[in-house]
Every structure is written in structure tokens, then in C-alpha cells.
Amino acid sequence: MTDPNGPRVLIVGAGPVGLATAIELGHRGIACMLIERNDRVGYAPRAKTTNVRTREHLRRWGIAGKLRAASPLGVDYPSNVLFVTRLAGYELARFENAFYCAPGRNPLYSEHSQWIPQYRVEEVLREHAGSIPGVDLRFGCELQSLAQSGQGVQARLRDLASGEDITVATDYLIGADGARSTVRAAIGVQMKGSYGLSRNYNIVFRAPGLAQAHRHGPAVMYWQVNAEVPSLIGPMDRGDKWFFMPTKVAEGVRLQDLDGPALIRSATGIDLPYEVLSTDEWVASKLIGDRYRDRRVFLAGDACHLHPPFGGYGMNMGIADGVDLGWKLAAVLQGWGGPALLDSYEAERRPVHEQVLDEAEANHAMLGNQLWAEGLEDEGEHGERVRRETGARVQAAKVREFSTLGVVLGYRYDDSPVIVGDGSPPAPHDFLNYVPSARPGALAPHAWLHDGSSLYDHFGSGFTLLASPSAQPEAIDQARRQAQAAGVPLTVLQLREAGIATLYQARYTLIRPDQHVAWRGDAWPTVAAALFQRVSGRASTSGASQRAD
């Protein structure tokens, strides 16, 4: 049968990427349907880092506090990462406040990161998505096929419980259905890159007393560097639940043949009654889609880019895809966004994905397997020297993995067709140091206002015109009139704090719904119609990233 009340957007895949996309659309009043063949209730140790940028999106959606409350270890649990020979062995190096999880205000961002299992993140996102009018969540529902026309997409779905087929007519379809994407296959997108960089295992286990059985103190992750079982291990959830991840497993070794508890004992050097709860194998790869779109069908998250999970980028990068695509589709469906806005999705996101894929591959190149050296666990002067040398290697190489604010907040949309450049030179990429910049394409610099609120809290859901204290009232009034005439939603924010205004280095800054700078200048354009046409994607562009019908 055909659903007579079809959604404007159909999203396939209800992991964090699909849920974030549905939330972004729902908050903007766009009716959408989110389908998922599974129930999404799992306990595998997938993503565990919700980074500062993702939590800023959650703050904008009003649920950052809910995620904070859902943290099984507590937000004050130290996000330290330790390198040890074994939990029962020697410490080699440590990184404190890895991924910027420490609570407290930082002038560079409005929300700190959070160490929390992905399934807890999904629970918070799913509850919120289900509370938004116009968001239709359907679990146990699978995409069977899709067909496109100039007017929309016809999707045939199957209710897996009843076996009933449903035909849904929608304006756009988004494939957020992961590494084995059905949508990607349906539109013929090919993944390019390197498959099979390494084989790795995930084991979730229960171990009462393990946290007290070693002397290294609390941490979110312990890298075990030894000859027998190089691996990662760490606390995961309440109830003494831990994760254990042997890395770069040799060919020919099969997960089903391994004795999980014995493997954990060998790796840790601690003899406890380990209860294995789940196991799975995963392959690290570096792959990216040859395109992200076919007409009215888009890909997001793992459906179009895959990389090793070292650096905590994967889930967060996919959620950012959903935000970017969500606000742009909403603008088009509401009538104030044009075709170039949809073309800009791949133009903006692909360079970010390529940069992050390179970072993740570099992090994957040095695991515990490569760090092992003869004598690392020896007693005496020789062992101490080897451990010092290995610790120095770790500190030099792994800061790139655990201190990455320059990547998380410093990404830019330099070559976007809907960004108006100002001729200023771009800053060089720096994985470590994030230097706020209001150069068009960059994330708007953050600041705390004197009343204790975040500057971001005052941005509108559409475009925001940030006006410095020296801005002319006549120019502000003109901007309001021109935005209204162009049909572009605009909030005007007049700054009172001169110190914050210096961050933007311009009298007027136009900020997009996703908090990126679209334009800045010291004079408001006399004829601003062209500016609003450009940033809303209604100006003519070339090189559109879509197939012709």
C-alpha cells in the first residue's frame, strides 16, 4: 500500500547519524520518517567519545544536559588515556583529559566532550527524536527498493514483523545506513581507498574488582603494549562492564576459536573470573564514496566514508553530516534555499572527510603492535631505558590522537559555493591548536557572555547577523528588510562586549544555521540581495555534484 501522508524526507538507518538528521529536520518543522531494520539496542563498544562539536549540536537541540546525565561513569570521571605494558605491568605514558572531556567552561567551546558508549548516546537521541512532532520513527522496517523522478522518490519498505510492504512517496531520501549501506548500493556509489588495514576484535566483558586490581588509577582507556596480546582495554558501563580490543590480529586467527577470558588474563596479567558478554570482529579500512548524491538521494556517515576508529572521529563526523544536510534540506523544502545549497553538501563535507581519514590512518599506523620492543617488560636498568624510549615515542606520536581540537573545531568550508570569501588567507591546518577565526567558511568563534550564557545560545535557527558595537543602526535595519524581502530567516544579534567583537574582526558577520561564517565585512552591502541569494544557494553555480536525470 502507499502511505498517503508521506514524509518530506525519508531517512534510512537510525543510528546516531540518522537520528541526528531527523532531529535537525524535526526542529526545523520538516516532516520526516526514520526507518531501521533493527531495534538498535546493542552493547558493542563502538564510539565512546562524543566530542565538543557534537555536544554543541546537542546543546542547540536542548539535550546536552540529558546526555550528561546519562554518562554511566559520571562526567567527572577522568578521561585519561594510559599506555602500559599490561594492567598488572609498567606504565609507559599517559595523556590527561584526552579528547577534552573535563567539565568546566572553556572559552573555545560551549560544551566539553563526553566519554559515553554509543548506545547511551543513541538512547538520548532516540528519545528526543520521538518527542518531536513530525518525526516518525519506525523500527523493524527495511528499505526494499527506491525509484526517483523529477518530483521525488518512491521507496518500497517492508515491515519485518508483519511482512507488509509499504510504498512511501517523499521529496528526498537519505542513506544513513552504515558501512553496508543499501542506499549506497541502490544509487551505484563506489567506495574508493584501502580496505583491510587490519583485523581487530571487540570483546565486552564483566569483571568485578578489575578497577581495583591494578595500580594505574582511573582512565577511560589503557593501551596494553606487550608481545602476547597488544590491545586496548577500559571501563565501559556500570556493573563492572569493560571493553577489550586486541588490535591487528594475525591472519588465520578466528574469533570463535579464542578463549576470551584466557585472552584477557594473558593481556592484563590479572587473574579474575571474566564473564564475556559479547564478541565481534571488525576490519579497519580507509574508504570514501566517489560521490555522495544521486539527484534526490544523499548519503551520510559511514555510508559514504569509513576510517579506522582512532581519534574518536567516526560517529561525530557522521552527526555533523546530518546537521549539514538537515538544515540545507529544510531550507530548500521551506522555499528559501536553492539548488546550490544542496550541491554544497558534498563540496563542504568531502574535504573534511578527507582530512579526518588521513588523521585516522596516521593514528592507526602506530598501535601497541608497533610500539612493542624487546626488553619492555624487563626489570632493571635495561628495561627502564626501553620503557623510557617507548614512552617518548608514544608521547610524540599519540598527541595527534588524543589532543585534536584543531581538527574537531578548526575544519573550514573554504571552497563552498555558498560561502562568500573575503580574500583573507587561510590559516594552516593544525591538528592540535585551534585558533578561532571568523574567516568565511570557519566555525564562528565561541565566547561566554557577561551574563554567563554562550554566544551560540543567542544565534537564531536561520541566519544570524552578528553586529559589533560600532555597527550602524541604519545598516542593521536595512539588513532586516533585505532578508525579509529575500525570504531568508534572519536574527540580528547586537554585541555589547567589545572584547568578543574583536574575535570577529569585522563590523558585520553573517552566520549560518550551522554556526559557520557565511560572510563578513565592515560595511553592509548596499545591495544585499545578491549576498542572500548566494548564501541561500539560489545564485547560479557551476559544477553541481549530482547526476542529470
N, C-alpha and C positions, 0 to 999 in steps of 0.2 A: 504494500500500500504506500501511498505518498502522504507525507506529513503536510497538512495544509497550512500549518503555522511554522514553516521552516525558518531557521535562523539566518541572520545575515552572514555569519561566519561559522563554519564547521571546523572544529579542531580535533585532530586525531592524535590521541596519546595524552593521558592525564598524569604524567609525571610532573616534576617541578616546572618544566618549560611550558607544557600545555596549560597547566593551572595558572601560571603567571600570565600567559597570554589571555586566558579567559577573564582573569581579574582585571587586567588593563582594559580590555574591551568592555567588560561589565561596568567598571567605574565610569566609563565614558558613554554609557547608555546604549551600547550596541548589543543586541540580542545575539547570543552565540550558543552553540551546542558543543559540548566536550565529551568525546566518547573514548572508552578504554576497554579493551577486551579482558583485562584482568581486574582484580579488586584493589590492586596497588598496595596491599598490606603486606609488606615484606620486612625482613630484618637483616638483609645483606649489607655489609659495610661499604656502601657506595660513598657518595660525597659526605664529608663530615664538616667541611668548612663553608659557612655562609658568610661571604666576605662583606666588607664595609659597603660596597656599592649595592649589592643585593639587599642588604638591610636598609639602605636608604630608600630603595623602592618600597620595601615593606613599611617603612615609616610613612611614606606618601600614601600608602593604602590603609594606614591606620592599624597595622597588625604587628609592628615591630615589638611591642610590649608582649603580645601573645607568644611570639616566638621566644622571647627572652624567658618567659615563664615556663616554657616547655623544655628548657635545657635540662637533660637528665643529670648532668654532673654539676649544674649550677653555673651561672655566668661568672662567678668569682673563681671557679676552678682554674688554676694556672695553665695557660696554653703553651707550656714549654715543650720543646722537642729535644730529646736526648739521643745521642749516639753512644751506644755501649757495646761491649763485646757480647754480653748476654745480660739479662736482667740480674742474674746472680754474679755478673762479672764486673769488669772495669768500665768506668765512664771515660769516653773519648772526647766528647764535645757537647755543648748544649746551646740552644737558642731559646732565649726567654721571650715571652709574649709573641710567639710566632703567629703570623697572619693578623696581628693587631687585634687580638680578642679581648684584651684587658678593658674592663669597664672604665668609664670616665670620659670626660669631654676632651676632644682633640680639635684644635682649630681647623684641621684639614678635612674633617668629615663630620657628618651629623650622627652616625651610628657606628659603633665598633663592630668588628667581626664577631662570629659566634661559632664555637665548636659544638655541633649538634648533628646527630645522624640524619641522613636524608629522609628517612621515613618519618621522623618527627617533623621535619620541615613540610613534607607533603601533607601531614595531618592538619597543620595550621593553615596551609594554603587551601586545602580541600574544604575545610570548614568555612573559610571565608568566601571562597568561590560559591559554595552552595547557598550562602546567605544573600547573594546579590541578585536582585530581580533581573530576569532576562538571561541569566546563566543557567543552562540546562545541562546537568551532569548525568551521564549515562554510563554506568559501569556494566561489564558483561556485554558490551556492544562492539561489534567488529566491522571495520570497513571491508566490503567485498569488492567494490569497483567504483570508478568515477569516470565521468564524461564531462567535457567542457564545451561551452558555446560562448558566443559573444556577450550573452546576457548573464551567465552564471555557471554553476557547477551542479551536476546531478550526481549524487552519491548514493550507492546502494549499501545499506547497513544490514547487519543481522544481529538480532537479539539472541545471544547464545543460550539463554535459559529456555526460551520458548521456541527457538528455531525460526521465528518470524522474520521475514525480510521487510525492510522499510526503505522507501526512497525519499531522500531529503534533497530539496532544492535550496541552494544557498548562493550568495554572491561570491564568496571566497572560501577556499579551503586551505588549512594549514596542517602540514605534516610535522608533528612534534613527537613522532612515534619511534624515536631512538635509532640505535645503530643498525637494526634490521628493518628499516623503515619500509612499510608497504606503500606509502605515498611516494617515496623517492623512486621505488621501482615502477610505479604506475606512470610517472611522468618522464621516465627514462634518464634520470640523472645518474652519472657515473662518479664514483669516489676515486680520487687520484691521490697517490702518495705511497707510503710504505706500510704494508700490512705485516703483522707478526714481529714486532720489535722484540717482544719477549712473552713468555708464558708465565702466568702468576696464579696463585691460589688465594682465595679468601676463606677463612675459617672463623666462624663465630662460635664462641665457647663460653661456658660459665666456670668460674674458678674462685670460689670463696677463699679469701685470705691472700690472693696473689698480690694485691696492692701493698700489703704489709710484709710480704715475703722477700722484698728486695730493699736496698738501701739508697736508691737513687732519688727518692722523693716523687711527688706527683708530677705527671706530664700527660699530654694528650697522645704522645706517640714516642715510642722507643725504637730506634733503628738498631737492630742487633747485627753486629759485624763479626761473623765467625766463619770458619771453614765448613761446618756441617750444614747449618740452615740459615743463611743470610735472610733476614726477614724484618718486617715491621710488626709491632705489637702495641696495643694500647687499650685503655678503658673505653667502653662504648656506650653503656647504658646502666641504669640501675640494676640491682640484683646481681652484682658481680659479673656482668656481661662484658666480654672483651672481644677484640678482633685480632686476628693473626694472619699475616700475609707473607708467605715465602715468595721471594722475587726471583725472576729469571730461572725458572725451574727447567732442568735439563730435559731435552727431548727424550721420549721413551718413558719418562716417569708419569704414571697415571694417578690421578687424584683418588680414584676408587681403590687403588692398591695401597694407599698410605694409611698408617695408623696415626690418626690425628693427635690423640693425647701423647703418644710417644714422640711425635714430631715436635710438639710444644715443649715437652720436657727436655728434649735434646737442644732446642734453640735457646731456651731460657736458663737451663741448668737448675731449675726448681722443680722438685717432685711434689706435685699436688694432684688431687683427683679432678682431672679436667673433663668436663662434660661438653662434648661437641654438639652444637645446636644446628648448624648448617654449614655446608661447604659449597663452593662453586669455583670454577676456573674462568679466568679472563685473559684476553690477549691484548697487549699494548700495541697500538698502531698510531700512525700519523697519517690521516686521510682527510681530504676536503672535497666537497662536491664541485663538479665542473660548472655548475650553475645552481642557484637557489630557488629558481622560479620557472614555471611554465604557465604563462598567461595569468590565470586567476588562482593558481595553486602555488603555495610557498612552502619552503622547508625551514625549520628552526632547530637549534640544539644539535644533539648527536645525529639527527637525520641528515645533516649536511656538513658536520665537522667532528672528527674524532682525534683524540690525542692521549698520551699517557697521563694518568691522573696525579702527576707530581707537580705541586704548586697550588692545588685547590681551585683550578680554573673551570673545570667542566660544567658543573651544574650552574655556576654563577654566570658563565658566558652564555649558556642557553637561556637563562632567565632574562638576560639583557637583550637577547634576540627577540624574545616575546614582547618585551616592553617596546622596543623599537618598532616592531611590526604592528603591535597593537594600537599605538597612538596614531600611526600613519593610516592604517585601515579605517580606524574610527573617523579620522578627518575626511577621508575620501567618501565614506558612507554618509557622513553628515553634510556633505556638499561643499565644504570649504577647502578640501585637499584635492590636488590634481594628480595626474598620472606620474609626474616626475617624483612625487613623494614616494610612491611605491617602487619606482626604479631605484631610489636612493637606498632602499633596504640593503641590497647586496653591495652597492657601491660603498656604503658606510661600514657594514659589518665584516665583509671579507678581509680587508686589511687588518682589522683587529684580530680575526681568527688566525690569520697567517702569522701574526706576531706571537700570539699565545701558543700556537702549535710549535713554533721554534723554541719558545721558552720551555715548554713541557718536554720537548725532545731533549733539550740540553740537561734538564733535571734528571730525566730518565737515564742519561748516559753515565751517571755515577750513582749506583746503588750500593748496597752493602757488599754485593758480589765483587765489585771493582775495588772496594776500599780494603778488603782483606789483605793482610800482609803476614808473611811468616814471622813468628815471634810475638804477634799481637797480644797473645794471652800468656806469654811467659812471665814469670816472676823475675825480679832483679833488674839490674841497670839496663840490660839489652831490651827487655820487654817495655820498660818505662820509655826508652828512647823511641821505639817503634810506635808506641801509643801517642807520644807527643807529635811525632811526624804525621801520623794518621789524623790526629785531631786537627792539626794545622791544615791538612788537605780538606777536611770536612768544613772547617770554618771558611776557607777561601771559596769552595765550590758551592756550598749549600745555602749561603746567604741569599743566593739568587732564587731559592725555592721558598724560603720562609719569611723574607722581608721584601715584599713585592708591591709596595704601594704605588710605585711608578708605573707598573703595569695595570693595576686594578683601577686607579683613578686617572692615570696620565694618558690613556688612549684618546685619539682625536679622529675626527671625521674631516680630514684635510681636503679630500678631493670629492666631497659630496656635491651633487648638483643642486642641493637645496641649502647650501651654506654660502654666504657672501663673504669672501675673504677681504682682509683689509691691507694686504701687502706686507704684513709683518712676518719676519722669518720664524719658522717653527723651531721649537727647542729640540735638541737631540733626544732620542729615546733613552731613558734611564730606568732600568727595572727597579732600582732601589729608591731613588729620591723622587718624590712627587713634588713638583714646583707648580703651584696653582697658576693658571693663565686664563685670561679671558679672550685669548685669540679665537676668532670664529672657528667652530668645529670642536673646541675643547669643552670639557665639563666646566660649567660655571663655578668659579671659586666659592668655597664654602666659608661661612663665618658665623659666629654666635653674636646675636644682637644683645644690646644692653638689658633688655627685659628677660634674657635667658632663653629666648626661642632661637631656633635655627633660621638662618636666612632662607633656606629652602622651604621652610614651613609657610612662607608668605608668597611663594610662587603660585601662579594660577594653574588651572588644569589645561588651559590653552597656552598661548604665548604670553610671556611676561616682559614688559618694558621696565628695565631697571634704570631709574633715573638718579643721577648723582645729586648732591645738594646744590650744585651750580646749574642744574637743568632749568630751562626756561619754561614757565607755566604755559606760554602760548604754544610751544613746541609739543608739550605733553597733551594739551587739548587737541592739537592738530593730529597727533598720533592716534588718539582715541577715535576721532571722527573718521580718519582714513581706514583704520582697522574695521570699524563698523561698516563702512562703505564696501570694503573688500570681503566682508563676511567672515573675517578671521577673529576668533575669540582672543581678547587681549585684556590682561590685568596690568595695571600700572602700579609699580612699587617705587615710591619716592624714598630714597635713602636719607637718613638723618645723621648717621655716623660717618664722618669724613674718612676715618681710617679704613672702613670697609670699602668705600668708594675708590680708594687708591688701588685695591686689588684688581679693579676692572679697567683702569687706565683709559677710560672714555666717559664722556658725559652721559651717553645713552647706550644701553646694551639690550639687545633683543634676545630673549632666552626661550628656547623651545619647550614643548611639554615634557620632554625627557631630560630637562635641565642642562642641555648643551647650548652653547652660544651660537646663535644663527647670524648675528651681525652686531657690530658696534661702531660708534662714531662720536665725534664731538659736536656734530650738528645733525639734527633730524632732517632727513631728506625733504626738500620742498615738495617733490612729487614722490610720495612713498608707495604709490600703487604698485610700481614695479618691484619694490622690495617685498611687499606682502605677496605678490604673485610668485616671486622666486622662492621664498621660504616655505610657502604652502604647496609648492610643486605644480603650480598652474602656468608657469612660464614654459615656453617651448625649450626642450632639451634634445640632445642627440645621444646616441649610444645607449638606448634603452636596453635594460638587461632582461628582456623577455622575448619569447618566440612570437612570430607573427601567426595569426590564426591560419 
